[in-house]
Amino acid sequence: MADQADVVISPKDFFDHWAGHRRLTRRVIEAFPEDKLFTFSVGGMRPFGVLALEFLTMAEPTLRGIMTGAWDSDMSRDPMSKAELLSKWDESTKQIEELTSTFDPASFYKTYKAFGQWEGPGHWLVFYVVDNEIHHRGQGYVYLRTLGIEPPHFWER
């Protein structure tokens, strides 16, 4: 494990930062019209509802995998109503909050093979989940603007 002097951000501060991104992504989901969430896209990219389901199948399952060794993500990726998606989002957020309350910082430095595919240290896996959400949330912003909808301010997390 790295010395305390090598630590740039505490696990609590990191998880608080991630929670801010999740709150923002939730607001992007809320901004979509019900009939566009799983149908509207630009340039052959996936609809935002599909992307949000991807976030859900990665976020809590990755953190749980790091903490328990159980690497499963059996949530359906079938389209659903916006209310159902937001409910699943809130449930996932609650599970993440519960997991982070008992997270062992040493887990950031251990190597894992996530879902039998991606091998790397815990911090790399969690950062990938956050980076993926940020990247694809940008698509959501483009979709909303194309639909004439002002997206949430990215700095208001």
C-alpha positions in Angstrom: 0.0 0.0 0.0 1.2 3.5 -0.7 2.5 5.7 2.1 0.0 8.3 3.4 2.4 10.9 1.9 1.7 9.3 -1.6 -2.1 9.6 -1.3 -3.6 12.4 -3.4 -7.2 11.9 -2.2 -8.7 10.0 0.7 -11.2 7.1 -0.1 -14.0 9.2 1.6 -13.2 12.2 -0.6 -13.0 10.0 -3.7 -16.4 8.4 -3.0 -17.9 11.8 -2.2 -16.6 13.0 -5.6 -18.1 9.9 -7.3 -21.4 10.5 -5.5 -21.5 14.0 -7.0 -21.1 12.5 -10.5 -23.9 10.1 -9.8 -26.2 12.9 -8.6 -25.5 14.8 -11.9 -26.1 11.7 -14.1 -29.4 11.2 -12.3 -30.4 14.7 -13.2 -29.5 14.1 -16.8 -31.8 11.0 -16.8 -34.5 13.1 -15.3 -34.1 15.7 -18.0 -34.9 13.3 -20.8 -38.5 13.0 -22.1 -39.9 9.6 -21.4 -40.3 8.8 -25.1 -36.7 9.7 -26.0 -34.7 8.1 -23.1 -34.4 4.7 -24.8 -34.9 5.7 -28.4 -33.2 8.9 -29.3 -29.6 9.0 -30.4 -27.3 10.9 -32.7 -24.8 9.5 -35.3 -25.4 5.8 -34.5 -24.5 6.2 -30.8 -26.5 4.3 -28.2 -29.5 6.0 -26.6 -28.9 7.5 -23.2 -31.2 5.1 -21.4 -29.0 2.2 -22.7 -25.9 4.0 -21.5 -27.5 4.6 -18.0 -28.2 0.9 -17.8 -24.5 0.2 -18.6 -23.5 2.5 -15.7 -25.8 0.5 -13.4 -24.3 -2.8 -14.5 -20.8 -1.5 -13.8 -20.9 0.8 -10.8 -22.1 -1.1 -7.7 -21.1 -4.5 -9.2 -17.5 -3.3 -9.6 -17.3 -1.9 -6.1 -18.9 -5.1 -4.7 -16.5 -7.2 -6.7 -13.5 -5.4 -5.3 -14.8 -5.8 -1.8 -16.1 -9.4 -1.9 -14.7 -11.1 -4.9 -18.2 -11.7 -6.3 -18.1 -10.4 -9.9 -21.6 -10.6 -11.2 -23.9 -8.1 -12.8 -27.1 -9.8 -13.7 -29.3 -6.7 -14.0 -31.4 -6.6 -17.2 -30.4 -4.1 -19.8 -33.8 -4.1 -21.4 -35.5 -0.7 -21.8 -37.8 0.4 -19.0 -39.7 3.4 -18.0 -37.8 6.5 -16.7 -39.4 6.0 -13.3 -38.1 2.4 -13.2 -34.6 3.5 -14.3 -34.5 6.2 -11.6 -35.6 3.7 -9.0 -32.9 1.3 -10.0 -30.4 4.3 -10.0 -31.5 5.2 -6.4 -31.2 1.6 -5.3 -27.7 1.3 -6.8 -26.7 4.6 -5.1 -27.9 3.3 -1.7 -25.9 0.0 -2.2 -22.8 2.0 -3.2 -23.1 4.2 -0.1 -23.4 1.1 2.1 -20.3 -0.5 0.5 -18.2 2.6 0.7 -18.9 3.0 4.4 -16.9 -0.2 5.0 -14.4 0.1 2.2 -10.8 -1.0 3.0 -8.4 1.5 1.4 -5.9 -1.3 0.8 -8.4 -2.6 -1.8 -7.3 0.2 -4.1 -3.9 -1.3 -4.4 -4.8 -5.0 -4.9 -5.1 -6.5 -8.4 -8.4 -7.9 -9.5 -9.8 -9.5 -12.7 -13.2 -7.8 -12.9 -16.0 -9.9 -14.4 -13.3 -12.3 -15.7 -12.1 -9.7 -18.3 -10.4 -6.6 -17.0 -7.4 -7.0 -14.8 -6.0 -4.1 -12.8 -5.7 -2.5 -9.4 -8.8 -1.6 -7.5 -8.3 2.1 -8.0 -8.0 1.7 -11.8 -11.2 -0.3 -11.9 -13.2 2.3 -9.9 -11.7 5.2 -11.9 -12.7 3.4 -15.1 -16.3 3.2 -13.9 -16.4 6.9 -13.0 -14.6 7.9 -16.3 -17.0 5.8 -18.3 -20.0 7.5 -16.7 -18.6 11.0 -17.3 -17.7 10.2 -20.9 -21.1 8.8 -21.8 -22.9 11.5 -19.8 -21.4 13.9 -22.3 -23.4 12.1 -25.0 -26.5 12.7 -22.9 -25.7 16.4 -22.9 -25.4 16.4 -26.7 -28.7 14.5 -27.0 -30.5 16.9 -24.7 -29.2 19.9 -26.6 -30.2 18.3 -29.9 -33.7 17.9 -28.4 -33.8 21.6 -27.4 -33.4 20.8 -23.7 -30.9 22.6 -21.5 -28.9 20.0 -19.6 -28.0 20.3 -16.0 -24.9 22.4 -15.2 -22.0 20.0 -15.0 -20.5 21.8 -12.1 -23.6 21.4 -9.9 -23.1 18.0 -8.4 
